[in-house]
């Protein structure tokens, strides 16, 4: 709200000066609060473009600013040409009175032409339980989806169900080996590249209990039954874990359908028609060198099996054919090498690969008391996502997975996660929400009393209001930059400003006018924390 107002008066000043500039005027918060509420670097930004000295340009811009002196207290120049602005308390409280009327929908953006956005996340193969990397992927994708919904877009949440290829065959063989070891009580050979988790034995026990020794012949059909039952069991566990994190998907796209519906063949045929594919050593190669990459790559092996590039390209082609304006993929760092090939292939098919945004998140390391934790104390095995949820709870897991930038390695501090104090960032936010609820419950409601927002002139009140006014722009920035941690950091700043306000400005047992105004400020703070936590997928308890 404050930034919108400033952009308007600065743009008007530029027009009044008869200048033409390319680019958007940047307005930000000064590092030093004493410099003002906001700072505009228009002079620094466009001085070279206009062939002027930055400070001289700043002086000319200020001379042409037209604003209400009841709104802006002062405008001055700092350093080589930064223009700092200090708002009047009257303007701040008038802005607050407007947002106080919005309540539940504060922070939501309504667009005349919403974008149609597809966000694919999790997409774990149904060959085992979710691990911590899957958890970070899931929470990042789900929070980005929430952000885009709050900014007025139409979002489809998608899971790429990868149930094709060798990994599924290995799953079936692994289950069959454990099944044979159970029913025959022998050392039936276990496949070298099989899955060794205890869950394989759990699935085999179910099969032995239900089917007895009817699969003992080891036919292809027997292996298919093991594979199918394993896929179903694993996927059910995955869905249950995601539900614990309040994560849902709208579409489960089956990779196998790319083969059964002929989509793979269609893509191969199109590459051949464009003279981008050729055969060599019995394999089919794609001319990636003609698409701007260093080396050509195999897309169909000599065995007839496609490499990962081909189904991924075909899958993204399907997304484009569904008419999305933006396609977001959330991948772990182990996928980074595959991205350029898929983007190049999609572009070669005639689609705008600039509409694809790939989010690569780094790995997760568990630490406790400064030491890395590799094994669960309960099971003696590597931590699964469910075990972490059991240990610290869903809210903590979600917050910790997005409180750092996705491109940074995440150290998940178990000691901090278990803290029931203000040191724990989740507890800190939820406690602020609960404290405000308690204050509101204790207040004596004065019926039909006009709220005099202009009384909120104390420094702590003004600072808290300014923080609340930033909420919509933070939501927009977090969505546009794909950085959900911006919202997490902002909510902590709001909570901190509220605690200062609470200690410096008595709310209860004061004059009615002051109490009502401060209660409204507390209520709106609660609303912002609640709305922000909702976007992050975290509960906002009224009691702690």
CORQUI-V843984 format. One record per residue. RES is the residue in one small letter. SS is DSSP state (~ for helix, > for strand, _ for the rest). PSI is psi as a letter, one per 20 degrees, with the letter a starting at -180 (999 if undefined). D_FIRST is the distance of its C-alpha to the first C-alpha in whole Angstrom. Layout:
res = [RES;RES]
ss = [SS;SS]
psi = [PSI;PSI]
d_first = [D_FIRST;D_FIRST]
This chain:
res = [x;x;x;x;x;x;x;x;x;x;x;x;x;x;x;x;x;x;x;x;x;x;x;x;x;x;x;x;x;x;x;x;x;x;x;x;x;x;x;x;x;x;x;x;x;x;x;x;x;x;x;x;x;x;x;x;x;x;x;x;x;x;x;x;x;x;x;x;x;x;x;x;x;x;x;x;x;x;x;x;x;x;x;x;x;x;x;x;x;x;x;x;x;x;x;x;x;x;x;x;x;x;x;x;x;x;x;x;x;x;x;x;x;x;x;x;x;x;x;x;x;x;x;x;x;x;x;x;x;x;x;x;x;x;x;x;x;x;x;x;x;x;x;x;x;x;x;x;x;x;x;x;x;x;x;x;x;x;x;x;x;x;x;x;x;x;x;x;x;x;x;x;x;x;x;x;x;x;x;x;x;x;x;x;x;x;x;x;x;x;x;x;x;x;x;x;x;x;x;x;x;x;x;x;x;x;x;x;x;x;x;x;x;x;x;x;x;x;x;x;x;x;x;x;x;x;x;x;x;x;x;x;x;x;x;x;x;x;x;x;x;x;x;x;x;x;x;x;x;x;x;x;x;x;x;x;x;x;x;x;x;x;x;x;x;x;x;x;x;x;x;x;x;x;x;x;x;x;x;x;x;x;x;x;x;x;x;x;x;x;x;x;x;x;x;x;x;x;x;x;x;x;x;x;x;x;x;x;x;x;x;x;x;x;x;x;x;x;x;x;x;x;x;x;x;x;x;x;x;x;x;x;x;x;x;x;x;x;x;x;x;x;x;x;x;x;x;x;x;x;x;x;x;x;x;x;x;x;x;x;x;x;x;x;x;x;x;x;x;x;x;x;x;x;x;x;x;x;x;x;x;x;x;x;x;x;x;x;x;x;x;x;x;x;x;x;x;x;x;x;x;x;x;x;x;x;x;x;x;x;x;x;x;x;x;x;x;x;x;x;x;x;x;x;x;x;x;x;x;x;x;x;x;x;x;x;x;x;x;x;x;x;x;x;x;x;x;x;x;x;x;x;x;x;x;x;x;x;x;x;x;x;x;x;x;x;x;x;x;x;x;x;x;x;x;x;x;x;x;x;x;x;x;x;x;x;x;x;x;x;x;x;x;x;x;x;x;x;x;x;x;x;x;x;x;x;x;x;x;x;x;x;x;x;x;x;x;x;x;x;x;x;x;x;x;x;x;x;x;x;x;x;x;x;x;x;x;x;x;x;x;x;x;x]
ss = [_;~;~;~;~;~;~;~;~;~;~;~;~;~;~;~;_;_;_;_;_;_;_;_;_;_;>;>;_;_;_;_;~;~;~;_;_;>;>;>;_;~;~;~;~;~;~;~;~;~;_;_;_;~;~;~;~;~;~;~;~;~;~;_;_;_;_;_;_;_;_;>;>;>;>;>;>;>;_;_;_;>;>;>;>;>;>;_;~;~;~;~;~;~;~;~;~;~;~;_;_;_;~;~;~;_;_;_;_;_;_;_;_;_;_;>;>;>;>;>;_;_;_;_;_;_;_;_;_;_;_;~;~;~;~;~;~;~;~;~;~;~;~;~;~;~;~;~;~;~;_;_;_;>;>;>;>;>;>;>;>;_;_;_;_;~;~;~;~;~;~;~;~;~;~;~;~;~;~;~;~;~;~;~;_;_;_;_;_;_;_;_;_;_;_;_;_;~;~;~;~;~;~;~;~;~;~;~;~;~;~;_;_;_;_;_;_;_;_;~;~;~;~;~;~;~;~;~;~;~;~;~;~;~;~;~;~;~;~;~;~;~;~;~;_;_;_;_;_;_;>;>;>;>;_;~;~;~;~;~;_;_;~;~;~;~;~;~;~;~;~;~;~;_;_;_;>;>;>;>;_;_;>;>;>;>;_;~;~;~;~;_;_;_;_;_;>;>;>;>;_;_;_;_;_;>;_;~;~;~;~;~;~;~;~;~;~;~;~;~;~;_;_;_;_;>;>;>;>;>;>;>;~;~;~;~;~;~;~;~;~;~;~;~;~;~;~;~;_;_;_;_;~;~;~;>;>;>;>;>;>;_;_;>;>;>;>;>;_;_;>;>;>;_;>;_;_;_;_;_;_;>;_;_;~;~;~;~;~;~;~;~;_;~;~;~;~;~;~;~;~;~;_;_;_;_;_;_;_;>;>;>;>;~;~;~;~;~;_;_;_;_;_;_;~;~;~;~;~;~;~;~;~;~;~;~;~;~;~;~;~;~;_;_;_;_;_;_;_;_;_;_;~;~;~;_;_;_;~;~;~;~;~;~;~;~;~;~;~;_;~;~;~;~;~;~;~;~;~;~;_;_;_;_;~;~;~;~;~;~;~;~;~;~;~;~;~;~;~;~;~;~;~;~;_;_;_;_;_;_;_;~;~;~;~;~;~;~;~;~;~;~;~;~;~;~;~;~;~;~;~;~;~;~;~;~;_;_;_;_;_;_;_;_]
psi = [g;g;h;g;g;g;h;g;h;g;h;h;g;g;g;h;i;k;q;p;q;p;r;p;p;p;p;r;p;q;h;o;h;i;i;a;g;q;p;p;k;h;g;h;h;j;g;g;h;i;l;q;p;g;h;g;g;g;g;h;g;h;h;j;p;o;r;p;i;i;g;p;g;q;p;r;p;q;b;i;j;p;o;q;p;p;q;q;h;g;g;g;h;h;g;h;h;g;h;i;i;g;d;h;j;p;i;p;p;p;q;h;n;q;q;o;p;p;o;p;r;e;k;q;q;l;j;a;q;p;a;h;g;h;g;g;g;g;h;g;g;h;h;g;g;g;g;h;g;h;k;j;r;o;p;p;p;q;p;o;n;n;k;q;a;h;h;h;g;h;g;g;h;g;g;g;g;h;g;h;h;g;h;i;l;r;m;p;p;p;q;h;k;r;p;j;q;h;h;g;h;g;g;h;h;g;g;h;h;h;i;c;k;i;j;i;h;k;r;h;h;g;h;h;g;g;g;g;h;g;g;g;g;g;h;g;g;g;g;g;g;h;h;h;j;k;p;q;q;h;p;o;p;o;h;h;h;h;g;h;j;j;h;g;h;g;g;g;h;g;g;h;h;j;l;i;q;q;q;p;k;i;r;p;q;p;m;h;h;i;j;j;r;h;q;q;q;p;h;p;r;h;i;i;p;q;r;h;g;g;h;g;g;h;g;h;g;h;g;h;h;i;k;q;h;p;o;p;p;o;q;r;h;i;i;h;h;h;g;h;g;g;g;g;g;g;h;h;i;j;q;n;i;i;i;p;o;p;o;o;q;r;r;p;p;p;q;p;k;i;q;p;p;h;q;p;h;g;i;j;r;q;p;r;h;g;h;h;g;h;g;i;q;g;g;g;g;g;g;h;i;j;i;q;q;h;i;q;p;p;o;o;o;h;g;h;h;i;p;l;r;i;h;o;h;g;g;g;g;h;h;g;g;h;g;g;g;g;g;g;h;i;q;o;p;o;q;k;p;p;p;n;h;i;i;m;i;q;g;h;g;g;g;g;g;h;g;h;h;i;g;g;h;g;g;g;g;h;g;h;i;l;m;i;h;h;g;g;g;g;h;h;h;g;g;g;h;g;h;g;g;h;h;i;o;p;g;q;l;r;q;g;g;g;g;g;g;h;g;h;g;g;g;h;g;g;g;g;g;g;g;g;h;g;h;i;k;q;q;n;q;i;q;999]
d_first = [0;4;5;5;6;9;10;11;13;14;16;17;19;20;22;23;25;26;25;25;23;23;20;16;15;14;12;13;13;17;20;21;19;21;20;16;13;12;14;15;18;19;22;23;22;24;27;29;28;29;32;30;30;27;27;28;26;23;25;25;21;21;23;22;18;18;15;16;18;16;13;14;17;18;18;21;23;24;26;27;24;21;18;17;14;15;12;14;15;15;11;10;12;11;8;10;12;10;10;13;14;13;16;17;15;12;11;13;13;15;17;19;21;21;23;26;26;29;29;32;33;36;38;41;45;46;49;48;45;42;42;39;38;37;35;33;33;32;29;27;28;27;24;23;24;22;19;20;20;17;15;17;21;24;26;29;30;34;37;39;43;45;48;50;52;55;52;53;57;57;55;58;60;59;59;63;64;63;64;68;68;67;70;72;72;72;70;69;68;64;62;62;58;58;55;56;54;55;53;56;59;57;56;60;61;60;61;65;64;64;66;69;70;70;68;70;72;69;69;66;65;65;62;60;60;59;56;55;55;54;51;50;50;48;45;46;45;42;40;41;40;36;36;36;33;32;32;33;34;34;36;39;41;44;45;49;48;47;51;52;50;52;48;50;52;50;48;51;53;50;50;54;53;51;54;51;54;57;60;61;63;63;59;56;54;51;51;48;49;48;45;44;45;48;50;51;51;53;51;54;57;61;61;59;56;52;51;47;46;47;46;42;42;44;41;38;40;40;36;36;38;36;33;30;28;27;30;29;32;32;35;36;37;41;40;38;42;42;38;39;42;41;38;41;43;40;39;43;43;41;37;34;34;31;29;31;29;31;30;32;32;35;37;37;40;40;41;42;43;43;45;45;45;47;49;48;50;51;52;53;51;48;45;44;40;42;43;40;39;42;41;38;36;34;30;32;33;29;27;30;30;26;26;27;26;28;30;31;34;34;36;36;37;39;40;36;35;38;37;36;34;31;32;31;27;28;29;27;24;26;28;24;24;27;27;25;27;30;28;27;30;32;30;32;30;30;30;28;27;24;21;20;17;18;20;18;19;21;20;20;18;15;15;15;12;10;11;10;7;7;9;8;8;11;13;12;14;17;18;18;19;22;21;21;22;18;17;20;20;16;18;20;18;17;20;21;19;20;24;23;22;25;27;26;25;28;26;30;32;31;30;29;26;25;26;24;21;21;22;19;17;20;19;16;16;19;17;15;18;20;18;17;21;22;20;23;25;26;27;26;29;29;32;33]
